[in-house]
Each structure stands twice: as structure tokens, then as C-alpha cells.
């Protein structure tokens, strides 16, 4: 079961499980795993406008929403409500290409494996918003 695998950190390909996932019919599914969260809204990364509210799958921390009207990936952040607080966080699972970028150069520069396999701080700009992370 998906939630058991998430809780036990047994998801071997998280970029294929979490974030904005394409469906066979051309639409998308949004999925987030945020243990302890009470509610999760999806906001536009560009202007912060509320786009969707994800549906909780029990008290597991798993939130999902089918997005049949969405036909192309978009950049977003989550507004996450916990019992006593609320935060906004950019979902790292929308940056699959950036996460795997270093792997394409690993054979070219094996002496720098720490740069291709290790966590490196990078900055990307999406929809006019600079996003920094590892």
C-alpha cells in the first residue's frame, strides 16, 4: 500500500509517485506526502493564487487531487495547514529534471562525483520566481 511504503521510506522512485503526475489520458494527478498536515492548498508559484485544495487520504499525511482539466505541467507551491501553524513550501518533486541533471555528466567527469551525486545548492527561475534548493 502506498502510505505504508511512504511511511517506511520504501519509495524507490519518488519523482514518479509524488508531485504532479501525468495520467494516461493526458490529465494530471497532484500528490503530496506531508505527515501531520491538516489541509493542503496548491498555489500558483507565479502569483500565489489558490488553484486547488488537495484531498486528505485519512490521517496518513497523504493528500491527492485529480486534475482532469490540467493538460500541461505548471509550477506551484503548497500552503500547508498544521494544527497550530501554517506554512508555504515549494514542492521539490516538480523539479525532476534539475534533480537528475548531474547524472548526465557523471561519465564525463568521474573525478567530480561529489558534484553529480551529492546534494548541491542550485537556483532555478520558474515563472519569474527564483527557487533555491538542493
HELIX and SHEET records of a PDB file:
HELIX    1   1 UNK A    2  UNK A    7  1                                   6    
HELIX    2   2 UNK A   14  UNK A   16  5                                   3    
HELIX    3   3 UNK A   92  UNK A   94  5                                   3    
HELIX    4   4 UNK A   96  UNK A  100  1                                   5    
HELIX    5   5 UNK A  101  UNK A  105  5                                   5    
HELIX    6   6 UNK A  110  UNK A  112  5                                   3    
HELIX    7   7 UNK A  113  UNK A  117  1                                   5    
SHEET    1   A 7 UNK A  19  UNK A  22  0                                        
SHEET    2   A 7 UNK A  28  UNK A  33 -1                                        
SHEET    3   A 7 UNK A  62  UNK A  67 -1                                        
SHEET    4   A 7 UNK A  50  UNK A  56 -1                                        
SHEET    5   A 7 UNK A  39  UNK A  44 -1                                        
SHEET    6   A 7 UNK A  76  UNK A  81 -1                                        
SHEET    7   A 7 UNK A  86  UNK A  90 -1                                        
SHEET    1   B 2 UNK A 122  UNK A 126  0                                        
SHEET    2   B 2 UNK A 129  UNK A 133 -1                                        
END                                                                             
